[in-house]
Amino acid sequence: MKYLLLINTWSPESGVERPAGEPTVEEFMAFEKAVTDAGVKVDGQALDLEHATTVHVRGDGKRVVTDGPFAETREMVGGYYLIDVPDLDAALDWAARCPGARYGTVQVRTVWEPDAA
């Protein structure tokens, strides 16, 4: 099954004090090597934390575009890994190994695959 690991990091816009520590590039490179060597990585990227555009369409059908991510959130998505593992337990194990889990959170989401339903 495919799972998306959403790496949430502290948001400087939140007004909440920055947590102690943060993952190093070396820690993420080691994790990158581990998921690649294990053959479970489908995709993964770091995301730009400074620039985002948010789009809303409401009942009137008009598009509302906001420059930037939601400022009221304490954390923001800083990157992701798409992995293919046998089950949720395996996905949770990989999420716990991700450096982002020690300094922020890693949300594990099942990827909906219509053919599997």
N, C-alpha and C positions, 0 to 999 in steps of 0.2 A: 504494500500500500504506500501511497505517497503522502507525505506530511510536510507542511510548511512550518519551519521554525522561524518565527518573527522575533528578531532581536530588538528589544526595547531598551533604550538608553535614556539617561536623564536629559530633560529639556531645559536649556538655559532660560527659556521664556516663561517657565512655570512659576517663578518666584519662590520655589522650594530650594533649600540649600543643597548644593551638590553633594552626593554621597561620597564617602571616603574611597579613594582608589578608583581606578578604571582599567579596563583590559589593555594590554600592550599589543602592539602590532605582532610581536613575536608569539604571543599566546594565540592570537587568531590565525597566524600562519601555521602553527602546530595543529590547531583544530582543523584547518583547511586540509592539511596533509592527511590527517587521520580519516576524515570523511571520504577523501578522494581515494586513499589507499584501501579503505574498506569496501570501496565500490558502491557506496550508498548515496553519494552526492549526485543529484541530477542537475542542480544549478545553485548559484549563490552569489550574492553581490552585497557590497556595502552601499548604503544610500547617502546622498547628500543631506546633511542635517540642517544646513542653512537655507536651502531653497526648496520650496514646495508650492504647489498651487492646488487649492481645494475647490471642487465644483459641486454645487447643489442645484437640483432642479426640483421645484415644488409644484403644487397643484396647478399653478397658472402656466406651467410649461416653460417659464423663463429660466435661463441659466444665470446663476449667481456665482461669480468667480472671486475667490479670496486669495490674496497673495500670502503664502506661508501655510504651515501646518496649524492645527488648532493650538493656540497659545495657552489655553486653559488646562491642557493636559500636563501631568507631571512627567510623563515619559513620552518619547516619540520613537517610531520605528527607525532604527539605524541600519538595518540590513536584514537579510534573510538567507536561509538555506532551504532548498527543496531537496528532500531526501526520499529514498525509496527503501523501505524496511519492511520486515514481515508483519509488525503489529505496533500498537500504541506503546507497549512497554519498551520496545526497541527505540522508538522515536523519543520517548521520555529519557531514556539513557543517553542518547546523543544530545538532547537539549541540556541535560545536566552537565555534560562535558564541555559545552560551549562556554567560552570566557564571558560572554554577555550575561550568563545566568548568575555569575558571582557579583557583578557590579550593577545589574539592572534586572530584567526579566527576559525569559524566552517563552513566548507563547507557542504552543504546539497546536496546529490546526490540521485536520484531515482534509485532504484535497478530494473534492467530490469528482468521481469518475463515473459518468452516466452509464457506461457499459458494465460497471461492477454492481450497479443497483439492481 
